[in-house]
């Protein structure tokens, strides 16, 4: 499950990109999406979060345990993300709280077989599942949802 961080303010002079907090709008987006996710996520879901302030603030809205992973930072690759979540071999569901471009590239790679610049909207999720079949594995798009749809 790919969850892009909610709306964050622009960096101020002298502030690093990693230190940007959510805006009030972003806080509302994170709460709405967290409520929906908590209603639908299995209890066994593992939550992995990019080590930035905006992703951590987004994840905190879930009120679940989470783990920060440098492999999910804004400058990381699709391969780093997939390796971190152990796709396609993970036994439990994994929720990744991360960033546009990596999340969009990952969704494109899994669904279309090529890294293309797909957009995951701020605060939105793309829920993907692997269906194992005798004829070959399939990636199924389960849900695409944005906070303003809730």
Sine and cosine of phi, psi and omega as CSV:
sin_phi,cos_phi,sin_psi,cos_psi,sin_omega,cos_omega
0.00,0.00,0.86,-0.51,-0.03,-1.00
-0.98,-0.19,0.86,-0.51,-0.01,-1.00
-0.85,-0.53,0.92,-0.39,0.06,-1.00
-0.98,0.21,0.64,-0.76,0.04,-1.00
-0.81,0.58,0.46,-0.89,0.01,-1.00
-0.96,0.27,0.05,-1.00,-0.06,-1.00
-0.83,0.56,0.78,-0.63,0.01,-1.00
-0.82,-0.57,0.45,-0.89,0.01,-1.00
-0.98,0.20,0.33,-0.95,0.04,-1.00
-0.93,0.37,0.44,-0.90,0.03,-1.00
-0.92,0.39,0.65,-0.76,0.09,-1.00
-1.00,0.04,0.27,-0.96,-0.01,-1.00
-0.83,0.56,0.78,-0.62,0.01,-1.00
0.99,0.11,-0.08,1.00,-0.02,-1.00
-0.99,-0.12,0.66,-0.75,0.03,-1.00
-0.98,0.20,0.42,-0.91,0.05,-1.00
-0.84,0.55,-0.61,0.79,-0.04,-1.00
-0.91,0.41,-0.34,0.94,-0.06,-1.00
-1.00,-0.08,0.08,1.00,-0.02,-1.00
-0.94,0.35,0.81,-0.59,0.02,-1.00
-1.00,0.02,0.20,-0.98,0.12,-0.99
-0.93,0.36,0.49,-0.87,0.15,-0.99
-0.99,0.14,0.19,-0.98,0.13,-0.99
-0.82,0.57,-0.64,0.77,0.07,-1.00
-0.87,0.49,-0.69,0.73,0.02,-1.00
-0.88,0.47,-0.63,0.78,0.04,-1.00
-0.89,0.46,-0.65,0.76,0.04,-1.00
-0.92,0.39,-0.66,0.75,0.03,-1.00
-0.87,0.50,-0.72,0.69,-0.03,-1.00
-0.89,0.46,-0.67,0.74,0.00,-1.00
-0.90,0.43,-0.69,0.72,0.01,-1.00
-0.89,0.46,-0.73,0.68,-0.03,-1.00
-0.93,0.36,-0.61,0.79,0.02,-1.00
-0.89,0.46,-0.65,0.76,0.03,-1.00
-0.88,0.48,-0.71,0.70,0.01,-1.00
-0.90,0.44,-0.72,0.69,-0.01,-1.00
-0.87,0.49,-0.71,0.71,-0.01,-1.00
-0.88,0.47,-0.46,0.89,0.05,-1.00
-0.97,0.25,-0.44,0.90,-0.11,-0.99
-0.93,-0.37,-0.36,0.93,-0.05,-1.00
-0.97,0.24,0.66,-0.75,0.16,-0.99
-0.90,0.43,0.47,-0.88,0.03,-1.00
-0.88,0.48,-0.42,0.91,-0.04,-1.00
-0.99,0.13,0.05,1.00,-0.05,-1.00
-0.89,0.45,0.77,-0.64,0.07,-1.00
-1.00,-0.02,0.75,-0.66,-0.04,-1.00
-0.93,-0.36,0.87,-0.49,0.02,-1.00
-0.89,-0.46,0.70,-0.72,-0.18,-0.98
-0.75,-0.67,0.68,-0.74,0.12,-0.99
-0.89,0.46,0.58,-0.82,-0.04,-1.00
-0.99,0.12,0.85,0.52,0.11,-0.99
-0.82,-0.57,0.38,-0.92,-0.04,-1.00
-0.88,0.48,-0.69,0.73,-0.07,-1.00
-0.92,0.38,-0.58,0.82,0.03,-1.00
-0.96,0.28,-0.62,0.78,0.02,-1.00
-0.92,0.40,-0.65,0.76,0.05,-1.00
-0.90,0.43,-0.60,0.80,0.06,-1.00
-0.89,0.45,-0.74,0.67,-0.03,-1.00
-0.90,0.43,-0.58,0.82,-0.01,-1.00
-0.87,0.49,-0.44,0.90,0.03,-1.00
-0.88,0.47,-0.41,0.91,0.03,-1.00
-0.94,0.34,-0.47,0.88,-0.08,-1.00
0.85,0.53,0.71,0.71,0.08,-1.00
-0.77,-0.64,0.31,-0.95,0.11,-0.99
-0.91,0.42,0.59,-0.81,0.07,-1.00
-0.56,-0.83,0.27,-0.96,0.00,-1.00
-0.80,-0.60,0.75,-0.66,0.08,-1.00
-0.97,0.23,0.63,-0.78,0.02,-1.00
-0.68,-0.73,0.86,-0.51,0.04,-1.00
-0.89,0.46,-0.37,0.93,0.01,-1.00
-0.95,0.31,-0.08,1.00,0.02,-1.00
-0.93,-0.36,0.13,0.99,0.00,-1.00
-0.88,0.47,0.33,-0.95,-0.08,-1.00
-0.82,0.57,-0.47,0.88,-0.06,-1.00
-1.00,-0.05,0.14,0.99,-0.06,-1.00
-1.00,0.06,0.16,-0.99,-0.12,-0.99
-0.97,-0.26,0.19,-0.98,0.11,-0.99
-0.86,0.52,-0.69,0.72,0.01,-1.00
-0.87,0.49,-0.64,0.77,0.03,-1.00
-0.89,0.45,-0.69,0.72,0.02,-1.00
-0.89,0.46,-0.77,0.64,-0.04,-1.00
-0.89,0.45,-0.60,0.80,0.06,-1.00
-0.91,0.41,-0.64,0.77,-0.01,-1.00
-0.91,0.42,-0.63,0.78,-0.02,-1.00
-1.00,0.02,-0.03,1.00,0.00,-1.00
0.87,0.49,0.64,0.76,0.05,-1.00
-0.97,0.25,0.75,-0.66,0.13,0.99
-0.98,-0.22,0.30,0.95,-0.17,-0.99
-0.99,-0.12,-0.07,1.00,-0.02,-1.00
-0.87,0.49,0.66,-0.75,0.00,-1.00
-1.00,0.05,-0.38,0.93,-0.01,-1.00
-0.92,-0.40,0.40,-0.92,0.08,-1.00
-0.90,0.44,0.54,-0.84,0.01,-1.00
-0.80,-0.60,0.78,-0.63,0.09,-1.00
-0.96,-0.27,0.85,-0.52,0.03,-1.00
-0.96,-0.26,0.83,-0.56,0.11,-0.99
-0.97,-0.24,0.94,-0.34,-0.12,-0.99
-0.56,-0.83,-0.54,-0.84,-0.24,-0.97
-0.79,-0.62,0.52,-0.86,0.30,-0.96
-0.91,0.41,0.68,-0.74,0.32,0.95
-0.99,-0.12,-0.48,0.88,-0.05,-1.00
-0.89,0.45,-0.66,0.75,0.00,-1.00
-0.91,0.41,-0.69,0.72,0.03,-1.00
-0.90,0.44,-0.68,0.74,0.04,-1.00
-0.89,0.45,-0.62,0.79,0.00,-1.00
-0.92,0.39,-0.71,0.70,0.04,-1.00
-0.86,0.51,-0.70,0.71,0.01,-1.00
-0.89,0.46,-0.69,0.72,-0.01,-1.00
-0.89,0.46,-0.71,0.70,-0.05,-1.00
-0.95,0.33,-0.59,0.81,-0.07,-1.00
-1.00,-0.03,-0.52,0.85,-0.09,-1.00
-0.89,-0.46,-0.15,0.99,0.04,-1.00
0.99,0.16,0.17,0.99,0.02,-1.00
-0.57,-0.82,0.61,-0.79,0.04,-1.00
-0.98,0.20,0.95,-0.30,0.01,-1.00
-0.84,-0.54,0.44,-0.90,-0.08,-1.00
-0.98,0.19,0.91,0.41,0.09,-1.00
-0.96,0.29,0.45,-0.89,-0.06,-1.00
-0.96,-0.28,0.79,-0.61,0.20,-0.98
-0.97,-0.25,0.88,-0.48,-0.09,-1.00
-0.93,0.38,0.43,-0.90,-0.01,-1.00
-0.83,0.56,0.79,-0.61,0.01,-1.00
0.98,0.19,-0.03,1.00,-0.07,-1.00
-1.00,0.05,0.31,-0.95,0.05,-1.00
-0.84,-0.55,0.48,-0.88,0.23,-0.97
-0.82,-0.58,0.90,-0.43,-0.04,-1.00
-0.97,-0.25,0.91,-0.42,-0.03,-1.00
-0.91,-0.42,0.57,-0.82,0.05,-1.00
-0.77,-0.64,0.50,-0.87,0.09,-1.00
-0.99,-0.17,0.82,-0.57,0.07,-1.00
-0.95,-0.31,0.88,-0.47,0.01,-1.00
-1.00,0.03,0.78,-0.62,0.00,-1.00
-0.71,-0.70,0.39,-0.92,0.05,-1.00
-0.87,0.49,-0.57,0.82,-0.02,-1.00
-0.98,0.20,-0.13,0.99,0.00,-1.00
0.73,-0.69,0.42,-0.91,-0.01,-1.00
-0.95,0.32,0.53,-0.85,0.05,-1.00
-0.79,-0.62,0.64,-0.77,0.16,-0.99
-1.00,-0.09,0.81,-0.59,-0.05,-1.00
-0.92,-0.38,0.75,-0.66,0.09,-1.00
-0.99,0.11,0.95,-0.33,-0.07,-1.00
-0.99,0.11,-0.75,0.66,-0.06,-1.00
-0.46,-0.89,0.66,-0.75,0.26,-0.97
-0.83,-0.56,0.82,-0.58,-0.11,-0.99
-0.54,-0.84,0.64,-0.77,0.09,-1.00
-0.89,-0.45,0.36,-0.93,-0.04,-1.00
-0.85,0.52,-0.53,0.85,-0.02,-1.00
-0.97,0.23,-0.08,1.00,0.08,-1.00
-1.00,-0.02,-0.13,0.99,-0.05,-1.00
-1.00,-0.06,0.00,0.00,0.00,0.00
